[in-house]
């Protein structure tokens, strides 16, 4: 999205909505952050309270003192003999008691004495608690603070799903207004807009109808819906009704075309993927299965994982905040003095990118956040534009198997009977290095400059000098991580990352805006190329770098403006990605209800046939759906078939993760290529295609951005699929 989108919308209404949606999503993200942090703080407050106010000698614990002790209602010193006589008289007058046998007077007296003993203990505890609280006057103030965090934590836990739906609703409306939904190609011609908007009207209309049918079915069934569930159902209905009306308005008053011409066939490719899924599942559920509530029912699965998707929203925000700092650029300054050949530099970038990919949860999120920056660096090193685009699309592919990737956590949650996240991460490191070296080898095979590096005498001083500006960011990260670890007793891991990382990024953005705003001089590519066109290439690159450099744009903003812009960018990605995931779940539900999975053979006869069949099936799923929706589908359908055919669960999920990453860079959808285009810009992608056709006759170099990721990830998939069994055959693996 362009820099001025936030400020120069189509009209006053768009500007107002942009400001409202940005503020609303910011508050929701901050509230989610506070709730997550509040849970950590509350746990630590309970531990501190026990240390401050617990007294083992008297048996007094802070958990007893968190609330005012209630005065016992029982009589402390009753007349036991009178009670015994009254009870004996009542028993004698009760015919039922005579049937079962009357207790003796001693038995009745013993029961009253036990009750009196319990009552005395309650009164004693009540007296001791009051004395203890009076003696420790600060306990009232402390428990007021602790209970406020408990209320915050409880509120967040009870209303997490409601917060998610409100966030998705606002983001989906924004994505529709700005045509930010993910499609195979952007709408640019008049016929593109007509087909795009018509499909959106049909898709959102079907979703609205399903939600209304679901509400009516609940009312007819007389089912008591508790908590915020009914509000969530009404919000989904309102969301898709608004999207239908917006799409209808855009159909009646279409956007001005950016290009003339076009064709109906190409226009079909501009339909957002979620709209395609909504139309397919809606028609199937309503007209062929007589299950009009189907789409609404499967939206409920999104709510079941509301914690995961709120974490996903926070991680998208982390990625957008990253673009408002110089962190990536300063890190690249450490590598630039070596003047590596493009392929070597790219390999190092991909290895480094695996870490933030793992922390941002999925490859697509990292591509959106850092795709343009990586494209800039790879291109600036002297690489082909097509190669730079290929690398940008693959930039997140390596890190999805590393700790603490959110996708792996979801897998462990869905298939907890067979795998744990620790097992998957411990095996994932081998897949990571295998894929990394495979990429390096294939890149060097097609490299125009096989090897290039500066002398260590030149590079090391420059590298050491570049470390200085990076250190403040490292210190900021270390301080916040240590605060959580030693003050809140919370480690940075796959579960706490979505809460801790936004605070780290906010601190980095704040520091970035306080530092001296010295513009970085453009670093000309030090490529050993003896061509007179180098200067012209340099000028072309300079224009793109000035446009996409996070610092040159971000330095014009103060802290508030930078956070505001990052949040605005986050809105579109939340709306586009989470709605796509929601409809992927709906497609998964359609496949499940159609019982297509039952057509899969439970026993394929040969382990190798089973492996290739499962691998290709998973790759196909990756080609057509998003990662989170695909994992939910696979866990319910494909995983049981794989286990029945003797495939080990850990091995199956390693195949699954690599197959998904292969699918995300392979046609027909190639989701990561779509997200690269979203990050880099349509104009740059079209310029790269035009440049390749003008400069190269080789089929590979013309279509390198598509071919390179495929010829890296497909062998990686085959190695992951078959290597354990081949090694086992030769006795190298047990």
C-alpha positions in Angstrom: 0.0 0.0 0.0 1.3 3.4 -0.9 2.5 6.0 1.6 -0.3 8.4 0.9 -3.1 5.9 1.1 -3.7 6.8 4.8 -4.1 10.5 4.1 -5.5 10.8 0.6 -8.3 8.3 0.3 -11.0 8.4 -2.4 -13.0 11.0 -0.4 -13.8 12.3 3.0 -15.7 9.2 4.0 -12.7 7.0 3.2 -10.4 9.3 5.2 -12.7 9.2 8.2 -13.0 5.4 7.9 -9.2 5.0 7.6 -8.6 7.0 10.8 -11.4 5.2 12.7 -10.2 1.7 11.6 -6.6 2.5 12.4 -7.5 3.7 15.9 -9.9 0.8 16.5 -7.4 -1.9 15.4 -4.6 -0.2 17.4 -6.8 -0.2 20.5 -7.8 -3.9 20.0 -4.1 -4.9 19.4 -3.0 -3.0 22.5 -5.9 -4.5 24.5 -4.8 -8.0 23.3 -1.3 -7.2 24.3 -2.3 -5.9 27.8 -4.5 -9.0 28.4 -1.6 -11.3 27.5 0.9 -9.3 29.6 -1.7 -9.0 32.4 -1.9 -12.8 32.6 1.9 -13.0 33.1 1.9 -10.2 35.7 -1.0 -11.8 37.6 0.8 -15.1 37.8 3.9 -13.3 39.2 1.8 -11.2 41.6 0.4 -14.5 43.1 3.9 -15.8 43.6 5.1 -12.5 45.1 2.0 -12.3 47.3 2.8 -15.8 48.7 6.3 -14.8 49.5 5.3 -11.5 51.1 2.3 -12.5 53.1 2.4 -16.3 53.4 3.2 -17.6 56.9 4.1 -21.4 56.9 4.3 -21.4 60.7 0.6 -20.5 61.1 -0.6 -22.1 57.8 -1.7 -18.7 56.5 -1.4 -18.5 52.7 -1.9 -15.5 50.4 -4.6 -17.5 48.4 -6.7 -17.4 51.6 -6.2 -13.6 52.0 -7.1 -12.6 48.3 -10.7 -11.9 49.4 -12.3 -10.7 52.6 -12.8 -13.6 54.9 -16.6 -14.3 55.3 -17.8 -14.6 58.8 -19.0 -18.1 59.5 -22.8 -18.4 59.9 -22.7 -21.4 62.2 -22.9 -21.1 66.0 -19.5 -21.4 67.6 -20.6 -22.8 71.0 -23.9 -24.6 70.5 -25.9 -26.5 73.2 -25.1 -29.9 71.8 -27.3 -31.9 74.3 -30.3 -29.8 73.3 -29.6 -30.4 69.6 -29.2 -34.1 70.2 -32.6 -34.4 72.0 -34.3 -32.3 69.3 -32.8 -34.5 66.5 -33.8 -37.7 68.3 -37.3 -36.5 68.6 -37.5 -35.6 64.9 -36.1 -39.0 63.9 -38.7 -40.8 66.0 -41.5 -38.8 64.4 -40.2 -39.6 60.8 -41.6 -42.9 59.5 -38.9 -43.1 56.8 -36.2 -43.1 59.5 -37.9 -45.9 61.3 -37.8 -48.0 58.0 -34.0 -47.4 57.5 -33.2 -47.7 61.2 -32.9 -45.0 63.8 -29.3 -43.9 64.7 -28.3 -44.1 68.3 -28.1 -41.1 70.6 -24.3 -41.5 70.7 -24.1 -41.5 66.9 -26.2 -38.3 66.7 -24.1 -36.6 69.5 -20.9 -37.5 67.6 -22.1 -35.9 64.4 -23.0 -32.7 66.2 -19.6 -32.7 67.9 -17.9 -33.1 64.6 -19.9 -30.2 63.1 -19.1 -28.1 66.2 -15.4 -28.8 65.7 -15.6 -27.7 62.0 -17.4 -24.6 63.0 -14.8 -23.7 65.6 -12.0 -24.1 63.0 -13.9 -21.8 60.6 -14.3 -19.2 63.3 -10.6 -19.6 64.3 -9.5 -19.1 60.7 -11.8 -16.0 60.4 -10.3 -14.5 63.5 -6.7 -15.3 62.5 -7.2 -13.9 59.0 -8.6 -10.6 60.3 -5.8 -10.3 62.8 -3.3 -11.1 60.1 -4.7 -8.5 57.7 -4.8 -5.9 60.4 -1.2 -6.7 61.3 -0.1 -6.5 57.6 -2.0 -3.4 56.5 -0.5 -3.3 53.0 -2.2 -6.6 52.0 -5.4 -4.8 51.1 -3.7 -2.5 48.6 -1.7 -5.4 47.2 -4.6 -7.6 46.7 -6.5 -4.8 45.0 -3.7 -4.5 42.4 -3.5 -8.3 42.0 -7.3 -8.7 41.6 -7.4 -5.9 39.0 -4.9 -7.9 36.9 -7.0 -11.0 37.5 -10.1 -9.2 36.3 -8.2 -8.1 33.2 -7.0 -11.6 32.5 -10.5 -13.1 33.1 -12.1 -10.5 30.9 -9.6 -11.3 28.1 -10.1 -15.0 28.4 -13.9 -14.8 28.4 -14.0 -12.3 25.5 -11.1 -13.3 23.4 -13.3 -14.6 20.6 -15.4 -11.4 20.6 -12.3 -9.3 20.3 -11.1 -11.4 17.3 -14.4 -11.1 15.5 -14.5 -7.3 16.0 -10.9 -7.0 14.8 -11.6 -9.2 11.7 -14.8 -7.3 10.9 -13.1 -3.9 10.9 -10.1 -5.3 9.0 -12.2 -7.1 6.4 -14.2 -4.0 5.7 -11.0 -2.0 5.3 -9.5 -4.7 3.0 -12.7 -4.5 0.8 -12.7 -0.7 0.7 -9.1 -0.7 -0.5 -9.3 -3.9 -2.6 -6.6 -5.4 -0.4 -7.9 -9.0 -0.6 -5.5 -11.6 -2.0 -6.0 -12.6 -5.6 -4.0 -14.2 -8.4 -3.7 -10.8 -10.1 -4.8 -7.3 -9.3 -7.9 -5.7 -10.9 -6.7 -3.0 -13.3 -9.1 -2.9 -16.3 -12.8 -2.1 -16.4 -13.8 -5.7 -16.9 -11.5 -6.7 -14.1 -13.4 -4.5 -11.7 -16.8 -5.7 -12.9 -15.9 -9.3 -12.5 -14.1 -8.7 -9.2 -17.0 -6.8 -7.7 -19.7 -9.2 -9.0 -17.9 -12.1 -7.4 -17.5 -10.2 -4.1 -21.3 -9.5 -4.1 -22.1 -13.1 -4.7 -19.5 -14.4 -2.2 -20.5 -12.1 0.6 -24.2 -12.5 -0.1 -23.8 -16.3 0.3 -21.9 -15.8 3.6 -24.6 -13.4 4.8 -27.4 -15.9 3.9 -25.5 -18.6 5.8 -25.1 -16.5 8.9 -28.8 -15.5 8.9 -29.8 -19.1 8.4 -27.6 -20.1 11.3 -29.2 -17.5 13.6 -32.7 -18.7 12.6 -31.7 -22.3 13.3 -30.6 -21.4 16.8 -33.8 -19.5 17.5 -36.0 -22.3 16.2 -34.1 -24.9 18.1 -34.5 -22.9 21.3 -30.9 -23.5 22.2 -29.7 -21.3 25.0 -26.6 -19.5 23.8 -24.3 -18.4 26.6 -21.9 -15.5 27.0 -20.8 -13.6 23.9 -21.7 -16.4 21.4 -24.8 -14.8 20.2 -23.1 -11.4 19.9 -20.4 -13.1 17.8 -23.1 -14.6 15.5 -24.7 -11.2 15.0 -21.3 -9.6 14.3 -20.5 -12.2 11.6 -23.9 -11.5 10.0 -23.3 -7.7 10.1 -19.8 -8.1 8.8 -20.8 -10.0 5.7 -23.9 -7.9 5.1 -21.7 -4.7 5.2 -19.2 -6.4 2.8 -22.1 -7.3 0.4 -23.4 -3.7 0.4 -19.9 -2.3 -0.1 -19.2 -4.7 -3.0 -22.6 -3.8 -4.5 -21.8 -0.1 -4.2 -18.5 -0.7 -6.0 -20.2 -2.7 -8.7 -22.6 0.2 -9.3 -19.9 2.8 -9.1 -16.7 1.0 -10.2 -13.2 2.4 -9.7 -11.5 4.2 -12.6 -9.5 1.6 -14.6 -5.8 1.9 -14.5 -5.4 0.2 -17.9 -7.6 -0.2 -20.9 -8.5 -3.5 -22.6 -8.5 -6.8 -20.7 -10.5 -10.0 -21.1 -13.0 -12.0 -19.2 -10.5 -14.9 -18.7 -7.9 -12.7 -17.2 -10.6 -10.9 -15.2 -11.5 -14.2 -13.5 -7.9 -14.2 -12.0 -8.6 -10.9 -10.2 -11.3 -12.5 -8.0 -10.0 -12.6 -4.4 -9.2 -16.2 -3.3 -11.5 -15.9 -0.3 -14.4 -15.0 -2.7 -13.7 -18.0 -4.8 -13.7 -20.2 -1.7 -16.9 -18.6 -0.4 -18.8 -19.1 -3.7 -17.6 -22.7 -4.1 -18.5 -23.7 -0.5 -21.7 -21.6 -0.4 -23.1 -23.1 -3.6 -22.2 -26.6 -2.5 -23.6 -26.3 1.0 -26.8 -24.5 0.0 -27.8 -26.1 -3.3 -26.2 -29.5 -3.2 -26.0 -30.5 0.5 -29.1 -28.7 1.8 -26.8 -27.3 4.6 -27.3 -23.6 4.4 -25.7 -23.0 7.8 -22.5 -24.7 6.7 -20.3 -21.7 6.2 -21.5 -20.1 9.4 -20.8 -23.3 11.3 -17.2 -23.6 10.0 -16.6 -19.9 10.9 -17.0 -21.2 14.5 -13.8 -23.2 14.1 -12.0 -19.9 13.6 -13.4 -18.9 17.0 -12.3 -22.1 18.5 -8.7 -21.0 17.8 -9.3 -17.3 18.7 -6.1 -17.2 20.8 -4.0 -18.4 17.8 -5.5 -15.9 15.4 -5.2 -13.0 17.9 -1.5 -14.0 18.2 -1.3 -14.0 14.4 -2.7 -10.5 14.3 -0.1 -9.3 16.8 2.7 -11.0 14.7 1.5 -9.2 11.6 1.7 -6.0 13.5 5.2 -6.9 14.6 6.2 -7.3 10.9 4.7 -4.0 9.9 6.4 -2.3 12.9 9.7 -3.8 11.7 9.4 -1.9 8.4 9.3 1.4 10.4 12.8 0.8 11.8 16.3 0.7 10.4 17.0 -2.7 12.0 17.0 -4.7 8.7 19.0 -2.1 6.9 21.6 -1.9 9.7 21.9 -5.7 9.8 22.6 -5.7 6.1 25.4 -3.2 6.7 27.2 -5.9 8.5 27.2 -8.1 5.4 27.8 -5.4 2.7 31.5 -4.9 3.4 32.1 -8.5 2.2 30.8 -7.7 -1.2 29.4 -11.2 -1.5 28.2 -12.6 -4.8 24.3 -12.3 -5.0 23.8 -16.0 -4.4 26.1 -16.2 -1.4 24.6 -13.0 0.1 21.1 -14.4 -0.6 21.9 -17.6 1.2 23.1 -15.7 4.3 19.9 -13.5 4.2 17.7 -16.5 4.0 19.4 -18.2 7.0 19.1 -15.0 9.0 15.5 -14.5 7.8 14.5 -17.9 9.2 14.7 -16.6 12.8 12.1 -13.7 12.3 10.0 -16.1 10.2 9.8 -18.5 13.1 8.8 -15.8 15.4 6.2 -14.2 13.1 4.5 -17.6 12.8 4.3 -18.3 9.1 6.3 -17.7 5.9 3.6 -15.5 4.4 3.7 -13.0 7.3 7.4 -12.5 6.9 7.1 -12.1 3.2 4.6 -9.3 3.7 6.8 -7.7 6.3 10.2 -8.0 4.8 9.8 -9.0 1.2 10.5 -5.5 -0.3 13.6 -5.1 1.9 15.0 -8.4 0.9 14.2 -7.7 -2.7 16.1 -4.4 -2.5 19.2 -6.0 -0.9 19.4 -8.9 -3.3 18.9 -6.7 -6.3 21.4 -4.1 -5.0 24.0 -6.8 -4.8 23.9 -7.2 -8.6 21.4 -10.0 -8.8 18.7 -10.3 -11.5 15.3 -8.9 -10.7 13.7 -12.2 -11.3 16.1 -13.9 -8.9 15.4 -11.2 -6.3 11.7 -11.8 -6.6 12.2 -15.5 -6.2 14.2 -15.0 -3.1 11.6 -12.7 -1.6 8.9 -15.3 -2.2 11.1 -17.9 -0.5 12.4 -15.7 2.3 10.0 -17.2 4.8 10.1 -20.8 3.6 13.0 -22.0 5.7 11.9 -20.8 9.1 8.6 -22.5 9.5 10.2 -25.7 10.9 12.2 -23.7 13.6 11.2 -22.8 17.1 9.0 -21.0 18.0 6.9 -21.1 14.8 3.2 -20.7 15.5 2.2 -23.1 12.8 4.1 -25.9 14.5 2.3 -25.0 17.8 -1.1 -25.4 16.1 0.0 -28.8 14.7 0.9 -29.9 18.2 -2.4 -28.7 19.6 -4.4 -30.4 16.8 -2.5 -33.7 17.0 -1.5 -33.7 20.6 -2.0 -37.5 20.9 0.8 -38.2 18.4 3.3 -35.3 18.4 4.6 -32.5 20.6 6.1 -29.1 19.5 9.4 -30.1 21.0 9.6 -33.2 18.9 8.7 -31.3 15.7 11.2 -28.5 16.4 14.0 -31.0 17.2 13.5 -32.7 13.8 12.8 -29.4 12.0 16.4 -28.2 12.4 17.6 -30.9 10.1 15.0 -30.0 7.4 16.1 -26.4 7.7 19.8 -27.0 7.0 19.0 -29.5 4.2 16.8 -26.9 2.5 19.3 -24.1 3.0 22.2 -26.0 1.4 19.9 -27.2 -1.4 19.1 -23.6 -2.2 22.7 -22.6 -2.1 23.7 -25.4 -4.5 21.0 -24.7 -7.0 21.5 -21.0 -6.9 25.2 -21.4 -7.6 24.4 -23.8 -10.5 22.5 -21.0 -12.3 24.7 -18.1 -11.0 26.2 -15.7 -13.6 28.9 -14.8 -11.0 29.9 -18.0 -9.2 31.9 -16.5 -6.4 32.9 -13.1 -5.2 34.0 -11.8 -1.8 36.2 -9.0 -0.5 39.4 -9.6 1.3 39.0 -10.0 5.1 41.4 -7.1 5.5 38.8 -4.9 3.8 35.6 -6.6 5.0 36.3 -7.2 8.7 36.9 -3.5 9.6 33.8 -2.5 7.8 31.8 -5.3 9.5 33.1 -4.2 12.9 32.2 -0.6 12.2 28.7 -1.7 11.1 28.1 -3.6 14.4 28.0 -0.4 16.4 24.6 1.0 15.1 23.1 -2.5 15.5 24.0 -2.8 19.2 21.3 -0.5 20.6 18.6 -2.7 19.0 20.2 -5.8 20.5 20.3 -4.1 23.9 16.6 -3.1 23.6 15.7 -6.7 22.8 17.9 -8.0 25.6 16.4 -5.6 28.2 12.8 -6.5 27.4 13.5 -10.3 27.3 15.4 -10.1 30.6 12.5 -8.1 32.1 10.0 -10.8 31.2 12.4 -13.6 32.3 13.5 -12.2 35.6 10.7 -9.9 36.7 7.7 -11.8 35.2 9.3 -15.2 35.2 8.3 -15.7 31.6 10.6 -17.0 28.8 10.4 -15.9 25.2 9.0 -18.9 23.4 6.3 -20.0 20.9 3.6 -19.2 23.4 4.7 -15.9 24.8 6.4 -14.5 21.6 3.2 -12.8 20.3 2.9 -10.9 23.5 6.6 -10.0 24.0 7.6 -9.2 20.4 5.3 -6.3 19.8 6.7 -4.6 22.9 10.2 -5.1 21.6 9.3 -3.7 18.2 7.5 -0.7 19.7 10.6 0.0 21.8 12.8 -0.2 18.7 10.5 2.1 16.7 10.6 4.6 19.7 14.4 4.4 19.8 14.6 4.8 16.0 12.7 8.0 16.1 14.9 9.4 18.9 18.2 8.8 17.3 19.9 11.3 15.0 18.1 11.2 11.7 21.1 11.0 9.5 20.2 9.8 6.0 22.1 6.7 5.0 24.2 7.4 1.9 23.1 5.1 -0.9 25.5 2.1 -1.2 26.3 1.6 -4.8 26.6 -2.0 -5.9 30.2 -3.0 -5.8 29.8 -5.6 -8.6 32.8 -6.5 -10.6 31.0 -6.0 -14.0 32.7 -4.4 -16.9 29.6 -2.9 -18.5 28.9 0.7 -19.3 25.3 0.1 -18.3 26.2 -0.1 -14.6 25.5 3.6 -14.0 22.1 3.4 -15.7 21.3 0.3 -13.6 22.4 2.1 -10.5 20.0 5.0 -11.3 17.1 2.6 -11.8 17.8 0.9 -8.5 18.2 4.1 -6.7 14.6 5.1 -7.5 13.2 1.8 -6.2 15.4 1.9 -3.1 14.4 5.4 -2.2 10.8 4.4 -2.6 11.0 1.2 -0.6 13.7 1.9 1.9 12.0 1.7 5.3 14.3 4.3 6.8 14.1 6.9 4.0 10.3 6.8 4.3 10.0 6.0 7.9 12.4 8.8 9.0 9.9 11.4 7.9 7.5 10.2 10.5 7.7 10.6 14.3 6.9 7.7 16.6 3.1 8.3 16.6 3.0 8.5 12.8 5.2 5.4 12.4 3.0 3.3 14.7 -0.1 4.8 13.0 1.2 3.8 9.6 2.3 0.3 10.7 -1.2 -0.3 12.2 -2.9 0.9 9.0 -0.8 -1.5 7.0 -1.6 -4.3 9.5 -5.3 -3.8 9.0 -5.3 -4.8 5.4 -3.2 -7.9 6.0 -5.4 -9.0 9.0 -8.5 -8.6 6.8 -7.0 -10.3 3.8 -5.2 -13.2 5.6 -7.6 -14.1 8.4 -10.7 -14.0 6.1 -8.8 -16.2 3.7 -8.0 -18.6 6.6 -11.7 -18.6 7.7 -12.9 -19.6 4.2 -10.1 -22.2 3.9 -11.6 -23.8 7.0 -15.0 -23.7 5.2 -13.5 -25.4 2.2 -12.0 -28.0 4.6 -15.4 -28.5 6.1 -16.9 -29.0 2.6 -14.3 -31.7 1.8 -15.0 -33.3 5.1 -18.8 -33.4 4.6 -18.4 -34.5 1.1 -16.5 -37.5 2.5 -13.9 -37.3 -0.2 -11.3 -38.3 2.3 -13.1 -41.7 2.6 -12.2 -42.3 -1.0 -8.6 -42.3 -0.1 -7.3 -45.9 0.3 -6.4 -46.7 3.9 -3.7 -49.1 2.8 -1.7 -48.4 -0.4 0.3 -51.6 -0.3 3.7 -50.1 -0.4 5.3 -47.6 2.0 6.9 -45.7 -0.9 3.7 -45.4 -2.8 2.0 -44.2 0.4 4.8 -41.6 0.9 4.6 -40.2 -2.6 0.8 -40.1 -2.6 0.7 -38.3 0.8 3.4 -35.9 -0.2 1.8 -34.9 -3.5 -1.6 -34.6 -1.8 -0.2 -32.3 0.8 1.5 -30.2 -1.8 -1.8 -29.9 -3.7 -3.5 -28.7 -0.5 -0.6 -26.2 0.0 -1.1 -24.9 -3.5 -4.8 -24.0 -2.9 -5.2 -23.0 0.7 -3.4 -20.9 3.4 -1.2 -22.6 6.0 -3.4 -22.3 9.1 -6.6 -23.4 7.3 -4.7 -26.2 5.6 -3.3 -27.6 8.9 -6.8 -27.8 10.4 -8.0 -29.7 7.3 -5.0 -32.0 7.2 -5.2 -32.9 10.9 -8.8 -34.0 10.5 -8.5 -35.8 7.2 -5.1 -36.7 5.8 -3.2 -37.4 9.0 -5.3 -40.4 10.1 -4.8 -42.0 6.6 -1.1 -41.4 6.8 -0.9 -43.1 10.2 -2.9 -46.1 9.0 -0.3 -46.5 6.2 2.5 -46.7 8.8 3.9 -43.2 8.4 5.4 -41.9 11.7 3.5 -38.8 12.9 6.7 -36.7 13.2 7.8 -37.7 9.8 4.3 -37.0 8.4 4.2 -33.5 9.8 7.7 -32.7 8.5 6.5 -33.8 5.1 3.5 -31.7 5.6 5.4 -28.5 6.4 7.8 -28.8 3.5 4.9 -29.8 1.1 3.0 -26.7 2.2 6.0 -24.4 1.6 6.4 -26.0 -1.9 2.7 -25.4 -2.5 3.0 -21.8 -1.5 5.6 -21.1 -4.2 3.9 -23.3 -6.9 1.0 -22.5 -9.3 -1.9 -22.3 -9.5 -2.2 -20.0 -6.4 1.4 -19.6 -5.3 0.4 -17.6 -2.2 3.9 -16.4 -1.3 4.3 -15.0 -4.8 1.1 -13.1 -4.3 2.3 -11.8 -1.0 5.6 -10.8 -2.6 3.7 -8.8 -5.1 1.7 -7.2 -2.3 5.0 -6.2 -0.6 7.2 -5.2 -3.5 4.4 -3.7 -5.7 2.7 -4.6 -8.9 4.8 -2.2 -11.0 8.1 -3.7 -9.8 6.9 -7.2 -10.6 5.8 -6.2 -14.1 9.1 -4.4 -14.6 11.0 -7.5 -13.6 9.1 -9.6 -16.1 9.6 -7.1 -18.9 13.3 -6.9 -18.1 13.7 -10.7 -18.2 12.0 -10.9 -21.5 14.2 -8.2 -23.0 17.5 -9.4 -21.7 17.3 -13.2 -21.7 16.3 -15.8 -24.2 16.7 -18.7 -21.8 13.4 -20.1 -20.5 14.8 -20.4 -17.0 16.0 -16.8 -16.6 12.8 -15.5 -18.1 10.7 -17.2 -15.5 13.2 -17.6 -12.7 11.0 -16.1 -10.0 8.7 -19.1 -10.5 11.2 -21.8 -11.4 13.9 -21.3 -8.7 11.6 -21.8 -5.7 10.1 -24.9 -7.3 13.4 -26.6 -8.2 14.6 -25.9 -4.6 11.4 -26.9 -2.7 10.4 -29.9 -4.7 13.7 -31.8 -4.2 13.5 -30.7 -0.5 10.1 -32.3 -0.3 11.3 -35.5 -1.9 14.3 -35.7 0.4 12.2 -35.1 3.5 9.7 -37.7 2.3 12.1 -40.6 1.4 15.4 -39.9 3.2 14.5 -41.4 6.6 13.4 -44.7 5.0 16.4 -44.8 2.6 18.7 -44.2 5.6 16.9 -46.8 7.6 17.4 -49.3 4.7 21.1 -48.9 4.9 21.2 -48.9 8.7 22.1 -45.2 9.0 19.0 -44.2 10.8 16.9 -45.8 13.5 
